[in-house]
Amino acid sequence: MDSLHIGALVAHHARYRPGARALWASGAWHDWAGLNARTARLALALERAGVGHGARVVTVLTNCVELVDVYWACARLGAVAVPLSPLLTASGLRTLLADAAPRVVFYNAASQAAVQEACAGSAAVLVGVEDDYAAFVAGCADQQVPAALAPDDVFNIMYTSGTTGLPKGIVLTHRIRAHYCTLLANAWRMDAQSVALHTGALVFNGAFVTLLPALMCGAAFILHSAFDPAAFIDTVEREGVTHTMLVPSQIAAILEQPGFDPTRLASLRVLVSLGAPLPLAHKEKLQQVLPDRLHELYGLTEGFVTILDKVDAVRKRGSVGLPPPFFELRIVDEAGQPVAAGTVGEIAGRGPFLMAGYYGKPELTAQTLRDGWLMTGDLGYVDQDGFLYLVDRKKDMIDSGGVKVYPRDIEEVIAHHPAVLEAVVFGIPDEKWGETPMAAVQLKPGASADAEELRAWVNARVGARYQRLARLAIHAQLPRSAAGKILKRELREAFWAGHGRAI
């Protein structure tokens, strides 16, 4: 048995700190002894249901204690946890379930109809956590010895649809997740006295950047059922939260919360922004009201990250930081050759988070992992100090009359308008230029703006004529994934369907 796996971590803390707070979820605190008992019972129940080493266990759950149970029960059993978004439709679920071929599927009331439709004719055991969970674990002892696991045994498969909508299951081993534990605990300065709060979807890989180091350190982890800015502030103040991870839209919502008082967040030591670039306007405000807390993480579930540490957040405010220890970064041209500092190219990286591959897709894996380097599909450059600056997604770049237009440059301008909460820019077809920029905007609560006037305001401030917006649409809510990312593809489709108030 090799110790480089995460299967015995809950049992470890239950042995040495049984009464310490481990997890708050579904309305109650669980100590390490209690969490260990829950996961042991579930591991035995899964075995009873025919789940063996390497078998897939799917969850289609909103945030709840049972979702955490499944993660750690699979970890100690050697089964593979496959979290899927509860926002998926039956057709989307059917495609992913056919790819994963799970032995057991957990669902709750929100996803019940979609799961049952998607699983029609399947041999998978279906378990509804509100109705069936107690019966599923009934009769199972609360003691179970974690299985003998190897570091390269698979812990979980994280699905991402990509730009084509075809499922890509990213295979992540115990070794990879153990490195998440150690390297990120070090980056966030986390320890057993830390209190971490997570308010986004726990099925999003970004959740693991605080969940896993908290698990390793034996820190307390608070899981909200869903993001609510008022509840976030209340919990930080009441529980003395020290660490949190937020996506940019959540940061914007907290800063715009009526009566926002930064003194209520005084206990925070580390606030990690990830999932999308944090606009400079929000970054500057955050530094004013909560100085020396912000860390920014750029990364891909496939296994490469850079981190902008809080000590560099002001002097390198436009950067997304440096590769952590044991990681390497380079910028390459179209031929895959490294380019000089200051030159824009594709970001490539490698390190201990690198995925084992895409599940069942060796050809796609070979396209993405080249000679041990992950080709990210993102464009960026490094400065003379080696700090990485994002330019844009390669696929999102707009080709306007042969000129490269980077949407992020325009988005940064829009974000400075006092009425704008968030904005994204994407290309739409244009008879003269081939493509031209369009913006989709969500306003701050209570704010009002005229789309034509807002478009004129932006066009007066962009740095070049080719960056001027041809159209702008104001949306009550921008479409988002379970991870909180704005779905540009849906916005493009909405434009052609005539949605929004386009000019």
TIVO-368399 format. One line per 8 residues: their letters; for each residue x, y, z of C-alpha. Coordinates in nm, 3 decimals, decimal comma. Example, Ala and Ser with C-alpha at 12.3 -4.5 7.8 and 13.67 -1.06 7.14 Angstrom:
<zators>
AS> 1,230:-0,450:0,780 ~ 1,367:-0,106:0,714
</zators>
This chain:
<zators>
MDSLHIGA> 0,000:0,000:0,000 ~ 0,143:0,337:-0,105 ~ 0,057:0,635:0,114 ~ 0,035:0,885:-0,174 ~ -0,345:0,874:-0,197 ~ -0,632:1,055:-0,028 ~ -0,840:0,752:0,070 ~ -0,741:0,748:0,437
LVAHHARY> -0,737:1,123:0,514 ~ -1,079:1,135:0,681 ~ -0,993:0,829:0,891 ~ -0,660:0,991:0,983 ~ -0,826:1,298:1,131 ~ -1,094:1,084:1,297 ~ -0,814:0,893:1,473 ~ -0,619:1,194:1,596
RPGARALW> -0,876:1,479:1,618 ~ -1,214:1,303:1,637 ~ -1,410:1,588:1,795 ~ -1,272:1,873:1,584 ~ -1,506:2,044:1,338 ~ -1,475:1,893:0,991 ~ -1,774:1,988:0,777 ~ -2,081:2,207:0,793
ASGAWHDW> -2,333:2,101:0,530 ~ -2,709:2,050:0,498 ~ -2,769:2,256:0,811 ~ -2,540:2,081:1,059 ~ -2,179:2,051:1,175 ~ -2,004:1,714:1,148 ~ -1,686:1,637:1,338 ~ -1,414:1,413:1,197
AGLNARTA> -1,540:1,105:1,384 ~ -1,891:1,160:1,250 ~ -1,776:1,226:0,894 ~ -1,558:0,916:0,904 ~ -1,853:0,706:1,021 ~ -2,075:0,843:0,743 ~ -1,820:0,774:0,470 ~ -1,741:0,427:0,607
RLALALER> -2,110:0,331:0,599 ~ -2,148:0,460:0,245 ~ -1,834:0,280:0,127 ~ -1,973:-0,049:0,259 ~ -2,312:0,026:0,101 ~ -2,146:0,089:-0,233 ~ -1,960:-0,240:-0,206 ~ -2,290:-0,413:-0,131
AGVGHGAR> -2,431:-0,253:-0,450 ~ -2,150:-0,405:-0,656 ~ -1,913:-0,107:-0,668 ~ -1,558:-0,235:-0,680 ~ -1,217:-0,087:-0,742 ~ -1,230:0,145:-1,045 ~ -1,611:0,139:-1,080 ~ -1,770:0,475:-1,153
VVTVLTNC> -2,013:0,640:-0,913 ~ -2,201:0,938:-1,057 ~ -2,352:1,223:-0,859 ~ -2,610:1,465:-0,999 ~ -2,645:1,662:-0,678 ~ -2,667:2,015:-0,557 ~ -2,443:2,097:-0,258 ~ -2,527:1,867:0,032
VELVDVYW> -2,356:1,646:0,289 ~ -2,428:1,336:0,081 ~ -2,218:1,474:-0,206 ~ -1,920:1,501:0,030 ~ -1,995:1,151:0,159 ~ -1,973:1,014:-0,196 ~ -1,638:1,183:-0,263 ~ -1,469:1,040:0,045
ACARLGAV> -1,644:0,701:0,032 ~ -1,515:0,656:-0,324 ~ -1,170:0,773:-0,215 ~ -1,145:0,511:0,059 ~ -1,299:0,234:-0,154 ~ -1,095:0,287:-0,471 ~ -1,407:0,370:-0,672 ~ -1,418:0,665:-0,912
AVPLSPLL> -1,634:0,966:-0,825 ~ -1,791:1,134:-1,128 ~ -1,968:1,457:-1,031 ~ -2,208:1,590:-1,294 ~ -2,389:1,922:-1,293 ~ -2,749:1,916:-1,165 ~ -2,822:2,181:-1,431 ~ -2,785:1,925:-1,711
TASGLRTL> -3,090:1,824:-1,913 ~ -3,187:1,461:-1,962 ~ -3,027:1,455:-2,309 ~ -2,702:1,604:-2,178 ~ -2,697:1,357:-1,890 ~ -2,766:1,065:-2,119 ~ -2,455:1,140:-2,325 ~ -2,231:1,169:-2,018
LADAAPRV> -2,377:0,863:-1,847 ~ -2,323:0,656:-2,160 ~ -1,959:0,764:-2,158 ~ -1,901:0,707:-1,784 ~ -2,105:0,383:-1,754 ~ -2,163:0,420:-1,377 ~ -2,264:0,144:-1,137 ~ -2,453:0,385:-0,907
VFYNAASQ> -2,610:0,727:-0,968 ~ -2,701:0,961:-0,681 ~ -2,955:1,237:-0,742 ~ -3,177:1,473:-0,547 ~ -3,518:1,627:-0,604 ~ -3,384:1,898:-0,835 ~ -3,235:1,646:-1,077 ~ -3,469:1,350:-1,025
AAVQEACA> -3,676:1,383:-1,342 ~ -3,372:1,435:-1,568 ~ -3,181:1,146:-1,410 ~ -3,468:0,902:-1,431 ~ -3,529:0,991:-1,795 ~ -3,159:0,971:-1,880 ~ -3,117:0,637:-1,703 ~ -3,417:0,465:-1,860
GSAAVLVG> -3,301:0,116:-1,957 ~ -2,972:0,153:-1,769 ~ -2,842:-0,109:-1,528 ~ -2,719:0,161:-1,287 ~ -2,855:0,168:-0,933 ~ -3,036:0,498:-0,874 ~ -3,031:0,652:-0,526 ~ -3,235:0,961:-0,439
VEDDYAAF> -3,070:1,126:-0,141 ~ -3,396:1,257:0,007 ~ -3,587:0,930:-0,026 ~ -3,349:0,636:-0,070 ~ -3,019:0,727:0,097 ~ -3,105:0,607:0,449 ~ -3,223:0,273:0,314 ~ -2,918:0,245:0,088
VAGCADQQ> -2,676:0,266:0,383 ~ -2,900:0,082:0,633 ~ -2,732:-0,209:0,808 ~ -2,380:-0,099:0,715 ~ -2,128:-0,062:0,995 ~ -1,966:0,273:1,065 ~ -1,617:0,122:1,047 ~ -1,446:0,031:0,722
VPAALAPD> -1,075:0,001:0,656 ~ -0,971:0,212:0,357 ~ -0,865:-0,005:0,065 ~ -0,503:-0,056:-0,038 ~ -0,462:0,198:-0,315 ~ -0,186:0,297:-0,554 ~ -0,105:0,662:-0,631 ~ -0,209:0,626:-0,994
DVFNIMYT> -0,548:0,477:-0,915 ~ -0,820:0,710:-1,042 ~ -0,999:0,923:-0,783 ~ -1,241:1,106:-1,007 ~ -1,342:1,200:-1,359 ~ -1,437:1,562:-1,418 ~ -1,644:1,621:-1,731 ~ -1,615:1,932:-1,942
SGTTGLPK> -1,809:1,974:-2,263 ~ -1,559:2,196:-2,444 ~ -1,656:2,407:-2,744 ~ -1,806:2,121:-2,943 ~ -2,041:1,998:-2,674 ~ -1,885:1,650:-2,690 ~ -1,807:1,504:-2,348 ~ -1,448:1,506:-2,228
GIVLTHRI> -1,388:1,320:-1,904 ~ -1,070:1,447:-1,739 ~ -0,909:1,161:-1,545 ~ -0,752:1,269:-1,214 ~ -0,566:1,020:-0,996 ~ -0,503:1,000:-0,623 ~ -0,148:1,119:-0,687 ~ -0,277:1,432:-0,862
RAHYCTLL> -0,529:1,506:-0,590 ~ -0,267:1,448:-0,319 ~ -0,059:1,718:-0,487 ~ -0,366:1,946:-0,480 ~ -0,370:1,887:-0,103 ~ -0,007:1,972:-0,036 ~ 0,081:2,236:-0,293 ~ -0,238:2,437:-0,253
ANAWRMDA> -0,235:2,418:0,127 ~ 0,109:2,573:0,102 ~ -0,004:2,838:-0,147 ~ -0,303:2,941:0,066 ~ -0,113:2,918:0,398 ~ -0,380:2,682:0,529 ~ -0,358:2,485:0,856 ~ -0,573:2,296:1,105
QSVALHTG> -0,705:2,622:1,255 ~ -0,829:2,748:0,919 ~ -1,199:2,780:0,837 ~ -1,281:2,753:0,468 ~ -1,614:2,859:0,315 ~ -1,738:2,730:-0,020 ~ -2,056:2,871:-0,171 ~ -2,037:2,764:-0,536
ALVFNGAF> -2,115:2,427:-0,690 ~ -1,905:2,149:-0,537 ~ -1,916:1,961:-0,868 ~ -1,693:2,230:-1,023 ~ -1,323:2,140:-1,021 ~ -1,241:2,481:-0,876 ~ -1,404:2,366:-0,553 ~ -1,120:2,121:-0,502
VTLLPALM> -0,861:2,400:-0,474 ~ -0,985:2,471:-0,121 ~ -1,168:2,145:-0,040 ~ -0,861:1,921:-0,077 ~ -0,610:2,131:0,118 ~ -0,870:2,176:0,392 ~ -0,915:1,798:0,403 ~ -0,541:1,738:0,432
CGAAFILH> -0,488:2,001:0,702 ~ -0,791:1,899:0,904 ~ -0,942:2,246:0,865 ~ -1,312:2,319:0,906 ~ -1,498:2,333:0,574 ~ -1,832:2,513:0,543 ~ -2,048:2,423:0,243 ~ -2,340:2,648:0,152
SAFDPAAF> -2,621:2,498:-0,053 ~ -2,587:2,780:-0,308 ~ -2,421:3,118:-0,342 ~ -2,596:3,407:-0,171 ~ -2,391:3,724:-0,109 ~ -2,573:3,818:0,212 ~ -2,538:3,465:0,353 ~ -2,171:3,466:0,253
IDTVEREG> -2,102:3,784:0,451 ~ -2,303:3,662:0,751 ~ -2,114:3,330:0,762 ~ -1,770:3,487:0,731 ~ -1,847:3,717:1,022 ~ -2,016:3,456:1,243 ~ -1,776:3,164:1,186 ~ -1,449:3,357:1,153
VTHTMLVP> -1,390:3,227:0,801 ~ -1,025:3,253:0,699 ~ -1,025:3,110:0,344 ~ -1,264:3,120:0,054 ~ -1,270:3,065:-0,321 ~ -1,494:3,276:-0,544 ~ -1,549:3,325:-0,915 ~ -1,550:3,686:-1,044
SQIAAILE> -1,930:3,711:-1,064 ~ -1,955:3,621:-0,694 ~ -1,690:3,877:-0,600 ~ -1,883:4,144:-0,793 ~ -2,209:4,047:-0,619 ~ -2,050:4,069:-0,272 ~ -1,893:4,409:-0,342 ~ -2,230:4,538:-0,467
QPGFDPTR> -2,430:4,395:-0,176 ~ -2,645:4,675:-0,023 ~ -2,477:4,814:0,285 ~ -2,154:4,626:0,215 ~ -1,924:4,662:0,515 ~ -1,572:4,519:0,473 ~ -1,521:4,503:0,850 ~ -1,761:4,208:0,854
LASLRVLV> -1,506:4,017:0,641 ~ -1,209:4,105:0,859 ~ -1,133:3,740:0,947 ~ -1,057:3,653:0,584 ~ -0,688:3,586:0,525 ~ -0,709:3,443:0,175 ~ -0,962:3,508:-0,101 ~ -0,892:3,304:-0,415
SLGAPLPL> -1,041:3,426:-0,743 ~ -1,059:3,170:-1,024 ~ -1,274:3,041:-1,309 ~ -1,236:3,351:-1,527 ~ -1,017:3,662:-1,531 ~ -1,109:3,906:-1,254 ~ -1,165:4,248:-1,418 ~ -0,920:4,514:-1,302
AHKEKLQQ> -1,207:4,735:-1,186 ~ -1,319:4,467:-0,938 ~ -0,961:4,382:-0,846 ~ -0,885:4,745:-0,758 ~ -1,199:4,781:-0,546 ~ -1,125:4,456:-0,365 ~ -0,773:4,573:-0,284 ~ -0,916:4,899:-0,145
VLPDRLHE> -1,172:4,739:0,087 ~ -0,992:4,409:0,168 ~ -0,622:4,467:0,111 ~ -0,367:4,185:0,109 ~ -0,616:3,899:0,076 ~ -0,653:3,842:-0,296 ~ -0,491:3,548:-0,469 ~ -0,575:3,482:-0,833
LYGLTEGF> -0,552:3,134:-0,981 ~ -0,543:3,066:-1,353 ~ -0,577:2,705:-1,441 ~ -0,732:2,420:-1,632 ~ -0,885:2,105:-1,490 ~ -0,650:1,922:-1,729 ~ -0,372:2,008:-1,490 ~ -0,185:2,336:-1,512
VTILDKVD> -0,207:2,641:-1,286 ~ -0,042:2,972:-1,213 ~ -0,101:3,166:-0,893 ~ -0,079:3,538:-0,828 ~ 0,008:3,551:-0,459 ~ -0,133:3,829:-0,244 ~ 0,216:3,974:-0,194 ~ 0,237:4,037:-0,571
AVRKRGSV> -0,126:4,130:-0,632 ~ -0,065:4,507:-0,640 ~ 0,266:4,537:-0,823 ~ 0,161:4,273:-1,081 ~ -0,210:4,354:-1,080 ~ -0,269:4,268:-1,446 ~ -0,101:3,929:-1,413 ~ -0,229:3,586:-1,317
GLPPPFFE> 0,097:3,505:-1,145 ~ 0,364:3,240:-1,159 ~ 0,369:2,862:-1,187 ~ 0,398:2,710:-0,836 ~ 0,700:2,501:-0,738 ~ 0,736:2,183:-0,948 ~ 0,540:2,342:-1,239 ~ 0,681:2,478:-1,563
LRIVDEAG> 0,537:2,736:-1,802 ~ 0,626:2,837:-2,154 ~ 0,468:3,044:-2,433 ~ 0,485:2,888:-2,778 ~ 0,415:2,993:-3,135 ~ 0,201:2,808:-3,393 ~ 0,489:2,567:-3,454 ~ 0,515:2,486:-3,084
QPVAAGTV> 0,842:2,673:-3,038 ~ 0,905:2,892:-2,730 ~ 0,883:3,269:-2,785 ~ 1,055:3,557:-2,608 ~ 0,920:3,744:-2,307 ~ 0,654:3,996:-2,409 ~ 0,548:3,796:-2,716 ~ 0,192:3,664:-2,729
GEIAGRGP> 0,155:3,292:-2,793 ~ -0,023:2,981:-2,667 ~ 0,023:2,899:-2,300 ~ 0,172:2,554:-2,238 ~ 0,246:2,404:-1,900 ~ 0,331:2,092:-1,706 ~ 0,350:1,984:-1,346 ~ 0,216:1,743:-1,083
FLMAGYYG> -0,152:1,827:-1,152 ~ -0,131:1,701:-1,511 ~ -0,426:1,477:-1,596 ~ -0,386:1,110:-1,675 ~ -0,579:1,181:-1,996 ~ -0,930:1,213:-2,132 ~ -1,139:0,912:-2,037 ~ -1,156:0,669:-2,330
KPELTAQT> -1,014:0,925:-2,576 ~ -0,646:0,854:-2,646 ~ -0,636:1,056:-2,969 ~ -0,778:1,368:-2,804 ~ -0,537:1,316:-2,514 ~ -0,244:1,306:-2,756 ~ -0,359:1,632:-2,918 ~ -0,375:1,809:-2,583
LRDGWLMT> -0,069:1,658:-2,412 ~ 0,232:1,702:-2,640 ~ 0,566:1,571:-2,520 ~ 0,444:1,604:-2,162 ~ 0,319:1,963:-2,206 ~ -0,046:2,063:-2,172 ~ -0,152:2,285:-2,463 ~ -0,408:2,510:-2,298
GDLGYVDQ> -0,564:2,681:-2,597 ~ -0,520:3,011:-2,412 ~ -0,316:3,305:-2,537 ~ -0,083:3,500:-2,314 ~ 0,268:3,632:-2,258 ~ 0,519:3,649:-1,975 ~ 0,701:3,960:-1,862 ~ 1,073:3,983:-1,788
DGFLYLVD> 1,008:3,854:-1,433 ~ 0,826:3,545:-1,561 ~ 0,476:3,654:-1,456 ~ 0,198:3,535:-1,686 ~ -0,052:3,775:-1,845 ~ -0,365:3,635:-2,012 ~ -0,467:3,778:-2,346 ~ -0,766:3,560:-2,431
RKKDMIDS> -0,891:3,218:-2,525 ~ -0,748:3,122:-2,862 ~ -1,093:3,017:-2,979 ~ -1,249:3,346:-2,861 ~ -1,013:3,571:-3,055 ~ -1,200:3,782:-3,312 ~ -1,054:3,813:-3,662 ~ -1,179:4,148:-3,788
GGVKVYPR> -1,048:4,227:-4,134 ~ -0,729:4,034:-4,061 ~ -0,672:4,216:-3,730 ~ -0,664:4,014:-3,407 ~ -0,917:4,153:-3,159 ~ -0,898:4,018:-2,804 ~ -1,239:4,033:-2,629 ~ -1,081:4,066:-2,286
DIEEVIAH> -0,934:4,407:-2,374 ~ -1,283:4,538:-2,450 ~ -1,435:4,365:-2,146 ~ -1,191:4,550:-1,920 ~ -1,315:4,883:-2,060 ~ -1,684:4,791:-2,012 ~ -1,622:4,677:-1,653 ~ -1,527:5,034:-1,556
HPAVLEAV> -1,874:5,170:-1,636 ~ -2,048:5,243:-1,302 ~ -2,370:5,065:-1,402 ~ -2,207:4,743:-1,525 ~ -2,182:4,435:-1,307 ~ -2,035:4,199:-1,571 ~ -1,980:4,191:-1,944 ~ -1,852:3,953:-2,209
VFGIPDEK> -1,750:4,025:-2,567 ~ -1,761:3,783:-2,858 ~ -1,742:3,792:-3,234 ~ -2,041:3,799:-3,467 ~ -2,030:3,773:-3,847 ~ -1,988:4,094:-4,045 ~ -2,014:4,126:-4,423 ~ -1,729:4,377:-4,450
WGETPMAA> -1,485:4,265:-4,180 ~ -1,566:3,896:-4,145 ~ -1,617:3,933:-3,770 ~ -1,692:4,225:-3,545 ~ -1,723:4,258:-3,163 ~ -2,050:4,238:-2,974 ~ -2,101:4,276:-2,598 ~ -2,352:4,116:-2,363
VQLKPGAS> -2,391:4,308:-2,038 ~ -2,550:4,250:-1,699 ~ -2,614:4,563:-1,492 ~ -2,568:4,609:-1,120 ~ -2,880:4,561:-0,906 ~ -3,091:4,876:-0,925 ~ -2,880:5,028:-1,202 ~ -3,019:5,139:-1,535
ADAEELRA> -2,852:5,215:-1,865 ~ -2,950:5,263:-2,226 ~ -2,784:5,009:-2,452 ~ -2,708:5,262:-2,726 ~ -2,556:5,511:-2,481 ~ -2,352:5,237:-2,313 ~ -2,220:5,118:-2,649 ~ -2,118:5,476:-2,736
WVNARVGA> -1,947:5,513:-2,395 ~ -1,742:5,199:-2,457 ~ -1,654:5,288:-2,815 ~ -1,524:5,626:-2,702 ~ -1,280:5,456:-2,463 ~ -1,142:5,151:-2,643 ~ -0,788:5,180:-2,770 ~ -0,848:5,114:-3,139
RYQRLARL> -1,122:5,150:-3,400 ~ -1,134:4,774:-3,458 ~ -1,225:4,726:-3,089 ~ -1,544:4,927:-3,123 ~ -1,863:4,735:-3,053 ~ -2,098:4,680:-3,342 ~ -2,373:4,570:-3,107 ~ -2,450:4,559:-2,737
AIHAQLPR> -2,722:4,363:-2,557 ~ -2,837:4,414:-2,200 ~ -2,944:4,094:-2,024 ~ -3,128:4,062:-1,693 ~ -2,906:3,760:-1,618 ~ -2,612:3,630:-1,818 ~ -2,625:3,252:-1,875 ~ -2,382:3,059:-1,656
SAAGKILK> -2,245:2,712:-1,607 ~ -2,253:2,531:-1,273 ~ -1,905:2,677:-1,214 ~ -2,040:3,031:-1,252 ~ -1,870:3,089:-1,587 ~ -2,058:3,297:-1,842 ~ -2,156:3,085:-2,140 ~ -2,045:3,281:-2,447
RELREAFW> -2,168:3,008:-2,681 ~ -2,525:3,049:-2,553 ~ -2,499:3,425:-2,595 ~ -2,395:3,389:-2,957 ~ -2,691:3,159:-3,014 ~ -2,920:3,403:-2,831 ~ -2,806:3,682:-3,061 ~ -2,913:3,488:-3,368
AGHGRAI> -3,240:3,391:-3,200 ~ -3,314:3,759:-3,136 ~ -3,283:3,746:-2,755 ~ -3,163:4,039:-2,547 ~ -3,203:4,406:-2,641 ~ -2,959:4,414:-2,930 ~ -2,891:4,732:-3,118
</zators>
